[in-house]
């Protein structure tokens, strides 16, 4: 049931992500339609100035309208989701390039602003286009530009024969540069959001890593991580023949702490115990909560004698600690079962030997270290 719920949650997240992406695509096509409309207005003004024929703004408007309607229908019907690139970026940018070159071909006397307008089209495409798509767009742009310039040889230019044309050209160039600047600002904002998302993802991954490998209560390694580290140490010792030992530590009469002082005090005891042990262990040793009030330590590079000496420091520190800060009159001790690695030992065999002598320590009166070796 849990797996089914998780699958449903993933499907719901994917659905919401698709809906957001589709909504953003419709917003983009609306912005593109507005851009085509602005360009059409300027072309109409050039017509009023007698600079270009009247069919140019009509043709340009038709080109822009055809694209926007087709793209909006594609998105509205969800047909774009069946494409390899649901945003259809490469054909969209290619259409924009062709639209600008069409104006240059029809009205070479206003070539300059519409060639500059290619920067806006390229800037839009380069935000998302992959390398192959960018290469296709660049090739078409360069070849197409060369073709219309050579075909319009002697007629290409910028309309500036009178003050009105000059003002139009200046205003149109200002609009084109403004659009390019807006795309740059958008790209910077997009990069900032991506950086922030990466930071949040790194924080989330760190939290997940903490949950996966560490005990939430004590901050020590959890059982899963301990078993993994024990497997690594077994492999290392098998290769190098360097000895190591494992110790199972169990707080004596811990159940009485919970019964007498409550589970909150019991949790405080476990945290304090883990901190006390970690203060005595070497940096190379591995320590964590194996389950309940039972903890496991992997003493790297330690034979039985060295391991006993190390665990005696831990036992003495636990017995000497003032537990009264948690509950008045509280006294605690720890029993330890110790086993050293033997050739061909498995992790289970090693832990079982340590567990057996831990119970022996409990049976002999507790607050003891008993070794299987």
Steps between C-alpha positions, in 0.01 A plus 500: 500500500786736586666430162170571320461831687859597415442420133180707498685790662777484236240491223320802650827695524582416138152613392534833683845553346358439150217743565743770617718445192200520267381819666845652462505407129169675446637807680804496272292477184292795625823698545614399151163609356543839668848529349365426152225759557752770597707425190185516285414845639844629404464350153162675465665828597765442233212451254348832610836663439504358147814299575368148429204342316176444695507124457816464718333552842206284388731215398709533816191504720369188322833322555499585870132420546535163327780399733332620820166335420666171398721493810215594736278228350782246530541580870129532576433154353806353675633375167840656572548253787540222244800677346858428601527869596157605637599868467577460126784747544698438183206537257373801698832684474539401134157648429605824671816518288300441180251772599778760532664390175163516323470871589856564378417323172172694455633838619881515473492876567435422872751213517700641789240487783372157400849352484555645846169338597668164439689563825168486685407173331844350566499620862164330557621177345838487670336492843390140447617369162728194508825515303359323194194727486718808546724387213197455270362843589838669456554334162158601370544853636839551337407341166163675488648836592765468231242401241262791560787750523647391167157490335424848630839639401485875449165532678574385853533764768335683789212737438634846585409728208299738719445577868194273526683195358803577712285519814322176407831320448634630831182401691491158335865438585430609859212248523718223358782570747246519784369153412852360494569663837179353646603153384841552662333602828273197477799272437681645803189446711476144370863434592440648847197273549697198382782586742249535783334172403838324497572640846163382630556161338841472667341580838226243438754237397702572814187452710418177319859385550464579869176302524640206303826463692447652844277425797257787544507493881872468579661631181718185490505266201189284462484123460496511119814713486674288767438179306635664183813625679552157659486343154765745379723423798464124442610542138792721601620260769470203262726680249753651740486257796478799735300400812186673621240438768134573560338588831132485588416745778178477700387747767433316825144516638393748232140381518492614862597850386197518270273350765621728781574828324303481175594462135616861470767431760579173321558690174728745682696208645552346155621831357733558795630144483580533129682829562699344788611206285592721206717715729707192587529331160767552237420687179564183302246295697138468390213533746123495473167392641433136419151493649319624812760551774755282318791661315775363278860612465745387232854537633721518194853362515439362850564149622325365811744657748485848344123477468459408868713800603295732279167371629621525861543874445141515375365287787680712761381828340136384505523387862673823606258735325262702715158399371327722754457773240239275336335360817607549862675195641522327163799269457580304187752247376563311179568135422720415202537189288818501293602279205802523270497408133603147410592380154194433283264659756176639364345813648224289653745261664705784644199680644353177635821431694497851643131464586559170682769646726289813556236281658776333699600844633139563598488166678818569696364813661519765224739798471749253348691439181504138385693391195439202277874467440 
